[in-house]
Amino acid sequence: MIKTTLLFSFFFFSFAISQAQPEDHPHHEKHYSDVAPIETDEVKIEIIRPHSQRSFSQFTVKIYNKTDDYILVKKHAFTFSSDEMGYGDKNPKEDIDFIEPHGDITRTIKVVGSIGFKVNELEIKTDSVFSRAPVVGTPTAGGEFKMKPDKNSIMMEPFAVTLKKWRFSPKELSADFKIRYRGESVGIVNESKIKIRREDGTVLENTNAKDKIIVIPPMATKTQTVVRPFAKGVVGKGESVYIVWDDALQESEATLFNVPGFTLLFDAAKTKKENK
C-alpha cells in the first residue's frame, strides 16, 4: 500500500511539472497586477485577467453604462503601448459596440502580432474610445418605397435602405429591408414610425408594428421587416401602396468623453500561478 501511494505521488508530481509552461514555451503567459475599477460620471469599468503571450496581449473589460444615453465603445481606439522589445503602439482590429442605458457589456480587448508581446509594463490609452449619444436622435428626411417596387435601394441621408425581399397583394404587404448606417455616431430605427400610404395619400395604420427601437453603430447593418395585412376592400386590385420612412430613421450625435487610461505591471506571483 505504501509503495502504491509513493508511486502515485511520484506520477502526480511528474504530471504537474510537465503541465507547467516554461518561460520559452509559446503558450507561456505573462500576467499583470490587478487594476482598480475605473469610474467616471458616465461609466464604471472593470479590468479582468490582463496578460500577454508571445504573440498577443489582452484583457477582458466589463463596462457599466451609468447614464440614460447610449454609450459607444470604439474597441480599436484602445492603444497598447510599451518601450520594451520594440513593442511600440498597437491597436485591436476595428470594432464598435454600444451599451444600452444602464446596461453593461463584457468584451475582450486584444492586440496580436508575431513575437515580442511579453513585456513587463504596458500602458493602455483610452483616447477616443468612449462617447455617449442621446436615445432620441434627429429625424432624417426619409424616403419611401413603392409596392410594387420601382427601385430596391434608397439613400436616406446617413442611411442606405435596401429592399431585400417583398410580397404584396390586396390582402397583405410583407417586406424585408437591410438598413446600413454610414455615419459616425448612432443610427436609430423606430419601427412604430414606419407608415403605409395609399396612392391617394391616405395613411394606413401600421397595425403590426411594434414599439421597438433598433440601434445601429457606425458602418453596421440591421434588418427591419414590415408586415401589414389589409382588410377586404382597403387596397384595390392593381393599386400601389408606399412604405414611408419619414421620422422612422434618426441619427443621434455622439460626444466623446474622457476615461482615464491605466498601466499593466508584471506580477511574478500571478504569472507563476497561472502557468501551473
C-alpha positions as CSV (number, residue, x, y, z in Angstrom):
1,M,0.0,0.0,0.0
2,I,2.9,2.4,0.9
3,K,4.6,1.6,-2.4
4,T,1.4,2.3,-4.3
5,T,0.9,5.6,-2.6
6,L,4.5,6.7,-3.2
7,L,4.3,5.6,-6.9
8,F,1.0,7.6,-7.3
9,S,2.6,10.7,-5.7
10,F,5.6,10.4,-8.0
11,F,3.5,10.3,-11.1
12,F,1.2,13.1,-9.9
13,F,4.2,15.3,-9.2
14,S,5.8,14.4,-12.6
15,F,2.5,15.3,-14.4
16,A,2.2,18.6,-12.6
17,I,5.7,19.5,-13.5
18,S,5.1,18.5,-17.1
19,Q,2.0,20.8,-17.3
20,A,3.7,23.9,-16.1
21,Q,4.7,26.1,-19.0
22,P,8.4,27.1,-19.2
23,E,9.0,30.7,-20.0
24,D,10.2,30.0,-23.5
25,H,7.0,28.0,-24.3
26,P,4.9,29.8,-26.9
27,H,1.8,29.5,-24.6
28,H,3.5,30.7,-21.5
29,E,1.6,33.7,-20.2
30,K,2.9,36.8,-18.5
31,H,0.3,38.1,-16.1
32,Y,-0.2,41.7,-14.8
33,S,-1.3,43.0,-11.4
34,D,-4.9,43.7,-10.7
35,V,-6.2,47.1,-11.9
36,A,-8.6,49.0,-9.6
37,P,-12.0,49.7,-11.1
38,I,-12.2,52.9,-13.1
39,E,-15.2,55.1,-12.7
40,T,-16.5,58.3,-14.2
41,D,-19.9,60.1,-14.3
42,E,-20.7,58.0,-17.4
43,V,-19.2,54.5,-16.9
44,K,-17.8,52.1,-14.4
45,I,-15.0,49.8,-15.8
46,E,-13.6,46.6,-14.5
47,I,-10.4,45.1,-16.0
48,I,-10.2,41.3,-15.8
49,R,-7.3,38.9,-16.3
50,P,-4.8,41.1,-18.2
51,H,-2.0,39.0,-19.7
52,S,0.4,38.5,-22.6
53,Q,1.7,35.6,-24.6
54,R,4.5,35.7,-27.1
55,S,2.2,36.8,-29.9
56,F,-0.6,38.8,-28.2
57,S,-1.7,41.0,-25.3
58,Q,-5.2,41.1,-24.0
59,F,-7.6,41.9,-21.1
60,T,-11.3,41.4,-20.6
61,V,-13.3,44.6,-19.8
62,K,-16.7,44.9,-18.2
63,I,-18.3,48.3,-18.8
64,Y,-21.4,49.6,-17.0
65,N,-23.3,52.4,-18.5
66,K,-24.4,54.8,-15.7
67,T,-26.3,57.2,-18.0
68,D,-29.7,57.5,-19.7
69,D,-27.9,57.6,-23.1
70,Y,-26.3,55.1,-25.3
71,I,-22.6,54.6,-24.8
72,L,-20.4,53.9,-27.8
73,V,-17.2,51.9,-27.3
74,K,-14.6,52.0,-30.2
75,K,-12.6,49.0,-29.3
76,H,-10.0,49.7,-32.0
77,A,-9.2,53.0,-30.3
78,F,-7.7,51.3,-27.3
79,T,-3.9,51.6,-27.6
80,F,-1.4,49.2,-26.0
81,S,1.9,51.0,-25.6
82,S,5.4,49.9,-24.4
83,D,9.0,50.9,-25.0
84,E,10.2,47.3,-24.4
85,M,11.2,44.8,-27.1
86,G,10.2,47.1,-29.9
87,Y,6.5,46.8,-28.9
88,G,5.6,50.4,-29.7
89,D,1.9,51.3,-30.1
90,K,-0.7,48.6,-31.1
91,N,-4.4,48.7,-31.6
92,P,-7.1,45.9,-31.8
93,K,-8.9,45.3,-35.0
94,E,-11.7,47.7,-35.9
95,D,-14.9,47.1,-34.0
96,I,-17.6,49.2,-32.3
97,D,-20.0,48.3,-29.6
98,F,-22.8,50.2,-27.9
99,I,-24.3,49.9,-24.4
100,E,-28.0,50.4,-23.7
101,P,-28.8,53.0,-21.0
102,H,-28.0,51.5,-17.6
103,G,-26.8,48.3,-19.3
104,D,-23.4,46.6,-19.4
105,I,-21.2,44.6,-21.8
106,T,-18.2,42.3,-21.3
107,R,-15.7,42.3,-24.1
108,T,-12.1,41.0,-24.8
109,I,-9.7,43.7,-25.9
110,K,-6.7,42.1,-27.8
111,V,-3.8,43.0,-29.9
112,V,-1.9,40.4,-31.9
113,G,1.3,40.0,-33.9
114,S,4.2,37.7,-34.3
115,I,6.5,37.9,-31.3
116,G,7.7,40.4,-28.6
117,F,4.5,40.9,-26.7
118,K,5.6,39.6,-23.2
119,V,6.7,42.9,-21.9
120,N,6.8,43.9,-18.2
121,E,4.9,47.1,-18.4
122,L,2.0,48.1,-20.7
123,E,0.4,51.5,-20.9
124,I,-3.3,51.3,-22.0
125,K,-4.5,54.5,-23.6
126,T,-8.2,55.2,-24.0
127,D,-8.3,58.4,-26.1
128,S,-11.3,58.5,-28.4
129,V,-12.7,55.1,-27.1
130,F,-15.8,56.3,-25.3
131,S,-18.7,58.5,-26.4
132,R,-22.3,59.0,-25.5
133,A,-25.4,59.6,-27.7
134,P,-28.9,60.6,-26.7
135,V,-31.6,57.9,-27.0
136,V,-33.7,60.3,-29.1
137,G,-32.0,61.5,-32.3
138,T,-32.7,63.9,-35.1
139,P,-35.1,62.5,-37.8
140,T,-33.7,62.2,-41.3
141,A,-35.5,63.4,-44.5
142,G,-36.6,59.8,-45.0
143,G,-38.0,58.4,-48.2
144,E,-40.4,55.8,-49.5
145,F,-40.6,52.5,-51.4
146,K,-43.4,51.8,-53.8
147,M,-45.1,48.5,-53.9
148,K,-44.7,47.0,-56.4
149,P,-41.1,48.3,-56.2
150,D,-39.6,50.6,-58.9
151,K,-36.2,50.6,-57.0
152,N,-34.6,48.4,-54.4
153,S,-32.3,50.9,-52.6
154,I,-32.5,54.4,-51.4
155,M,-30.0,56.7,-49.6
156,M,-31.7,58.5,-46.8
157,E,-29.0,60.9,-45.5
158,P,-26.6,58.6,-43.5
159,F,-28.8,55.5,-44.0
160,A,-28.7,53.1,-47.0
161,V,-32.0,51.3,-47.0
162,T,-32.2,48.3,-49.3
163,L,-35.3,46.2,-50.1
164,K,-34.2,42.5,-50.0
165,K,-37.4,40.6,-50.2
166,W,-41.1,41.5,-50.6
167,R,-44.6,40.2,-51.1
168,F,-47.6,42.4,-51.9
169,S,-51.3,41.8,-52.7
170,P,-54.6,43.4,-51.8
171,K,-54.6,41.1,-48.8
172,E,-51.1,41.7,-47.3
173,L,-47.8,43.5,-47.6
174,S,-44.6,42.0,-46.4
175,A,-41.1,43.5,-47.0
176,D,-37.6,42.8,-45.5
177,F,-35.2,45.7,-45.5
178,K,-31.4,45.9,-44.8
179,I,-30.5,49.2,-43.2
180,R,-26.9,50.3,-43.1
181,Y,-25.9,53.3,-41.1
182,R,-22.9,55.1,-42.7
183,G,-22.5,57.8,-40.1
184,E,-20.0,58.2,-37.2
185,S,-22.5,58.4,-34.3
186,V,-25.6,56.2,-33.7
187,G,-28.3,55.3,-36.1
188,I,-31.8,54.6,-34.7
189,V,-34.7,52.8,-36.4
190,N,-38.2,53.3,-34.8
191,E,-40.4,50.6,-36.2
192,S,-43.6,52.2,-34.9
193,K,-43.0,55.3,-37.1
194,I,-42.8,53.4,-40.4
195,K,-46.0,54.3,-42.3
196,I,-48.1,52.7,-45.1
197,R,-49.5,55.2,-47.5
198,R,-52.1,54.7,-50.3
199,E,-51.8,56.4,-53.7
200,D,-54.5,58.9,-52.7
201,G,-52.3,60.0,-49.7
202,T,-54.3,58.1,-47.0
203,V,-52.1,56.8,-44.3
204,L,-52.9,53.3,-43.2
205,E,-52.1,52.5,-39.6
206,N,-49.1,50.1,-39.4
207,T,-51.1,47.7,-37.2
208,N,-48.4,45.1,-36.9
209,A,-45.6,47.5,-36.0
210,K,-44.0,47.1,-32.5
211,D,-42.9,50.0,-30.4
212,K,-39.3,48.7,-30.9
213,I,-36.0,50.6,-31.3
214,I,-33.1,49.2,-33.4
215,V,-29.8,50.8,-32.6
216,I,-27.1,50.7,-35.4
217,P,-23.5,51.5,-34.6
218,P,-21.3,53.2,-37.3
219,M,-21.0,51.3,-40.6
220,A,-23.1,48.4,-39.3
221,T,-26.2,46.8,-40.8
222,K,-29.5,45.7,-39.3
223,T,-32.7,44.1,-40.6
224,Q,-36.2,45.5,-40.4
225,T,-39.3,43.7,-41.5
226,V,-42.6,45.5,-42.4
227,V,-45.8,43.4,-42.3
228,R,-49.3,44.8,-42.8
229,P,-52.4,42.7,-43.6
230,F,-55.3,44.5,-45.3
231,A,-59.0,44.1,-44.7
232,K,-61.1,43.3,-47.8
233,G,-61.5,46.4,-50.0
234,V,-58.9,48.6,-48.2
235,V,-56.5,48.2,-51.1
236,G,-57.9,47.8,-54.6
237,K,-56.7,45.4,-57.2
238,G,-53.8,47.0,-59.1
239,E,-53.4,49.8,-56.6
240,S,-49.9,50.5,-55.2
241,V,-49.0,51.4,-51.6
242,Y,-45.9,53.1,-50.3
243,I,-43.7,52.2,-47.3
244,V,-42.8,55.6,-45.9
245,W,-39.7,56.0,-43.7
246,D,-40.2,59.7,-42.7
247,D,-39.4,60.1,-38.9
248,A,-38.6,56.4,-38.6
249,L,-34.9,56.9,-39.1
250,Q,-32.9,59.1,-36.7
251,E,-29.3,59.9,-36.1
252,S,-28.1,60.6,-32.6
253,E,-24.9,62.6,-32.4
254,A,-22.2,61.0,-30.2
255,T,-20.0,63.2,-28.0
256,L,-16.6,61.9,-26.7
257,F,-15.9,61.8,-23.0
258,N,-12.7,61.2,-21.1
259,V,-11.9,57.9,-19.3
260,P,-8.5,57.6,-17.7
261,G,-6.1,55.1,-19.1
262,F,-4.2,52.6,-16.9
263,T,-0.9,50.8,-16.7
264,L,-0.4,47.0,-16.6
265,L,2.6,45.9,-14.5
266,F,4.2,42.4,-14.5
267,D,3.1,40.3,-11.5
268,A,5.5,37.4,-10.8
269,A,3.2,35.6,-8.3
270,K,0.2,35.7,-10.7
271,T,2.4,34.6,-13.6
272,K,3.7,31.6,-11.7
273,K,0.2,30.6,-10.5
274,E,-1.4,30.9,-14.0
275,N,1.3,28.8,-15.7
276,K,1.0,25.8,-13.4
